[in-house]
Amino acid sequence: MSFLQPLALIALPLVALPIIIHLINQHRHRTIPWAAMMFLMTAKRMSKGMARLRHFLILLMRVLAIAALIFVVSRPLSGGWLGSIGLGKPDATLILLDRSPSMEMQDLQVGQSKRAMALQKLAELLEQGDYGTHLVLIDSATGQLQEVDSPKALLNLPMTGSTAMSADIPAMLETALAYLKANESGRADLWFCSDLNENDWDVDSGRWNAIREEFAQLEGIHHFLLAYTDSPPGNLSVRVENVQRWARGNDAELILDVVVRATDNSSGTRQKVPIEFEVNNVRSVVEVDLDRQGASLRGHRIPIEAKLSSGWGSVGLPGDANPLDNRFFFVFSESPIRKAVVVSDDAKIGEAFRRALAIPPDPRLQHQTTVISVDRIAEIDWENTSLLIWQAALPQGLVASQIEQFVDAGRVVMFFPPSQSASEELFASRWGNWQTAEGQQVSKISWWRADADLLAHVESGDALPLNQLLTYRYRAFESTGTPLARFEDEASLLTRVATDRGAVYFCSTLPTAQFSSLEREGVVFYVMLQRALTEGSRSLAVASQRNAGPGVLADRNQWEPVAPTDDAPPLSHFSQRGLHAGVYRDGEYWAAVNRSQVEDIAQTVPVATVDALFDGMSYRRIDADIGDTSALASELWRIFLIAMAVALVAEAVLSLPSRRSGSSQVH
């Protein structure tokens, strides 16, 4: 139990007043023996037990009445999360709001999403209590701090609306830490509103250890997690992949893959699901069979006008529990020539890369691969190149700056170890020494990331055969990036370095037989390079697919919303556009913004795992359901007011016999 006016509890010692008055009354008169009263005293002793019980009950009712009155004034609250806390007034209250697409899951009967319901409950709770002198919002989409005037204002702010962008809970906590330290906040409450999606919490990140250590140095910080982990069964999500425009003579068509995923379709029964296609405002519907995992359309063809060289479209599903994953936007244009440049002073190694890149996975694509030595770097056409393979010492000076600009433009660079010694650093990474497997002839891969990036499963769902890869020599390297594959000794085979745009990879071995079986086995090597080339080529096309984010549309200043037109952010809120799914156009350039792929495949983190992240901190989790509309806490003063009235009535009733007896004695 907690109290809105806890200072009123100082008056609790007043409950002893009836007892004190009773004791004073007992010693107010002197006792004088009187023979004539001896008979009456003997009769009184016969009923002394019942009289004492009645007097005790009268005294108890008076004590309870005063206690109930004090509790009425203190305004007690009751709620599942409040039972064992009883905290005082905070100096500041920080709200960390998850605005990711999964938070739009809703109960169809209630008609409110997890996000909206969490905000409503939290606003009601804070309105009842004292949230301190500062009420601060940190939303997952912008990561910005915003002072809020009142809890009710949370319900209507643009910063609390839905978005198509994934959340980063550790980053939000780091922002909260910076605020608490900068403002030297004393007592503070941190409220999390989240559905515990694994991609949002990133529980395996090393940042959590640092966060716990930082919070351990602060006193009076309390964490409350409002967790919505339940999801209605049967929700469907749709995604479009591999959009290509092909022309043959006077005919043209779009070829694309559509993937429909089902969550908790435990019945496993097949059913027909209509998929609506829209291409430049022309609609068509195709029905697919839905099974336990979902459904897919591979290589679906949509005829278009031959003169339509670029444009946009969308794929939609019927409404269900989450409206934000029922539509996916795409754009298309003529495919550019995919150019790759290999920089290597070893002709044999350079030829291995050229062979793997020269043959496109689709014969309708055009590939062009050039192998050059380090002294011919000036020949690189940076403007039209999609992929750079660098197998030499890490560059410095002007070339390093050119590569950084190349990546910032959305292209891809892959670094492979140089034969000679090298100590240079680029992208916060540097090469170490050559390594060989100790006590055995080869090093094998023990782990790789198979759900996304260059080493993900192929379209059929089969895994790449990395477990068959043999590595005879590899070069250690230091990097702040994220490993995508590791050897048995935990050394990294492939690492991706974080960048705002584009991609940077470091691979620790070479494809030729002296170093590994990459070229001989072929599948992993070919798929890895082709995916890197595809990723780098996207930025060269006039039509690009992008994941929602604050700076996703920052490359051009004249993006105009094309679809959807009914709820597109106004021009004055340009910074909010990249957070919402839709299509934008700037002259001949098109961009489709959607939720990231991980939003459709992420699982819920076990609550025990999340609880462990807050080990050593003052923390409480409040589990909530989507359809639960009850408040987090409710005032109990009415109950205590009724209790006071009942106590006073009972005291009056118990006192009646005593008063009649007193009247008889007077007469």
Secondary structure, DSSP 8 states (H G I E B T S, - for coil): -EESSGGGGGGGGGGGHHHHHHHHHHTSS-----GGGHHHHHHHHHTHHHHHHHHHHHHHHHHHHHHHHHHHHH-EEE-TTTTTT-----SEEEEEE--SGGGG-EETTTTEEHHHHHHHHHHHHHHHS---SEEEEEETTT--EEE-S-GGGGGT-GGGS--SS---HHHHHHHHHHHHHHTT--SEEEEEEE--BHHHH-TT-THHHHHHHHHHT-SSEEEEEEE-----TTEEEEEEEEEEEEEETTEEEEEEEEEEEEES-TT---EEEEEEEEETTEEEEEEEEE-SSEEEEEEEEEEE-TT--SEEEEEE----S-GGGSEEEEEE-----EEEEEEES-HHHHHHHHHHHHS-SSTTS-EEEEEE-GGGGGG--TTT--EEEEESS---HHHHHHHHHHHHTT-EEEEE--SS----EETTEEEEEEEE-TTSS-B-EEEE--SSGGG---TTS----GGG--BSEEEEEEESSEEEEEETTS-EEEEEE--SSSEEEEESS-SSTTTBSHHHH-HHHHHHHHHHHHHHHGGGSSEEEEE--TTTTTT-S--EEEE--SS---GGGHHHHTTS-EEEEETTEEEEEE--THHHH--B--HHHHHHHTTTSEEEEEE--TT----S-EE-HHHHHHHHHHHHHHHHHHHHHHHHHHHHHH-
